[in-house]
Amino acid sequence: MIYGLLIVLQVIVSILMVVTILLQNAKGGGLAGIAGGMTSTVFGGRTAANFLQKATSILAVIFLANCLLMAVLSGGEAQRASVTQQAVQQEGGVSPVPAGGEPAPVTTPDQPAGGGN
């Protein structure tokens, strides 16, 4: 339940962060010029830049804290087995890779299993 709320918060913060970053004036003008200078008329020239910089910083801190919180909440579900090993265990078959990590020797029809010379 809480994990789902954190994901929704993460999506909202991400969208707001993209918008605030794109509205800031860059050396090339950025997307702030597309809005018809709306940010400068609403907040004033210098005030808009300060507001957008502070908003971006606050959203970035919220984004980072939310990421860390979600990582801590999902940290107890760590699994050591690979996806392939889990699939083999569910099917009840024999894994092509033994537990030691080395693959079984490959034999050809004309060569004995021991690889005898």
Secondary structure, 3 states (H helix, E strand, C coil): CHHHHHHHHHHHHHHHHHHHHHHCCCCCCHHHHCCCCHHHHHHCHHHHHHHHHHHHHHHHHHHHHHHHHHHHHHHHHCCCCCHHHHHHHHHCCCCCCCCCCCCCCCCCCCCCCCCCC
